[in-house]
Amino acid sequence: MAAGIAAGAAARRWLDVVEVQGSSMAPALLPGDRIIVESRSYAQRAPRPGEVVLAVDPREPRRELIKRVAAVDAELGEVELLGDAPDESTDSREFGRVRVDAIRWRAALRYWPPARAGRL
């Protein structure tokens, strides 16, 4: 039993669950969708265009935003983050590019609702 608890604690460092709150990523992600995210530090690689990530909100550092990586500037260490629903999204079109280290998590898969479960 102790080994199971230790394994769970170790996994918690690099996996977490998140519930989508807004509609900025519709139709890919809808309010109420629940996703499993992987720590970017665990992945040990730069974000790639097309990936869905959670990043620190540059306007409010205690908040995280879920957005799609639109572009990566490896030379400057910056990424452009965009929502899939531009009219519903506050993203790099408003606050500009963000530092790569602002990205904390990469969305791995949706597990809820079951009818929409699968890799992102």
N, C-alpha and C positions, 0 to 999 in steps of 0.2 A: 504494500500500500504506500509506503514512504517513497518508493521509486516512482510510482504513478503521480504523486503530488509533486515531486521534484521535476518530472518531465513536463507536467502541466505548467509549473512556474517558469521553466525554461522556454516553453513554447510561447507563453504570454509576452515574453520580451520581443519576439519577432512576428507574432500574429496578434491581431485584434479584430473586433467586430464593430461595425459602424452602421447606424441607421441614417439613410438619406433624408434630409430635412426639406430641401427646396426643390424647385423644378428646373434649375439652371442646366441640368444634364439630361433633360428629357429629349428624346424618348429612351435613350440608353439606360438611364437611371431615373426612377420616379420616387416621389415622396413615399416613405414607408419601406422602400426596398432595403434589405439588410445585406451587407457585404462583408466579406473577410478581406482584411488588408494585411499586407506584408511590410514589415519595417524596411525602409530603404537602406538602413545601415546593414541589415541582414543580407539584402540582395547584393550589396557591394558593387553596384554598377550605376552608370549614369542613366537618367531617365531617357526614354525614347519617344519620339513623336508618335502620337496615337494612344499612348498609355493613359489610363485614368489614375490620378494621384491625389493624395491629400497633402496640402501645403499650408503653411502658416499664412494667415491673412495679413498682408503687409499693413493694413489699416488698423487691425486689432489683433495683436500677437497672441492673445489667449484663445483665439478662434482658429479653426481650420476650414479650408475651402476644399471641395472636391471638384476637380476640373480635369480636362484633357490636355496633355502636353501637345502644343501645336508646333513648337519649334525649340530647338536647343542650340545655344551658342556656346560651344565647348571652350572657345578661346576666352570668352568673358565669364564663363561659369554661370550663365543665366538661361532661364527658360521662359517661354511664352505659354501662359495657361489660359485656355478658353473653355467656356461652357458650351455644350452642344446646342442650347437654346439661347441664341444671342439676346433676344428681347427680355429674357428672364435672368440673365447672368451679369454679375459684377466680376470682371476678370481683367486680364492684361490690357484689354482695350481701354479700361478705365485707369488702372493703377500701374501699368507698364510691366515689363519683365521682372521676374523675381530671381533671386539667387538660387542656384541648384540646392544649396543646403537648407532652403526653406521647405523642400519636399521631405516629408517625414515618412509617408506610407505610399505604397503602390497597391491599387485595388486588384485583388486576385480573382475573386468569384462572388457571385450573388447567390445567397442561399435561401432568401425569402423575398417574395412569395414563391412557393414551390413551382408554380407554372412558369416562372421566369428564371428559375435557378440555372446557373451555368457560369462558365468563365467570362471574364470581361475583356 
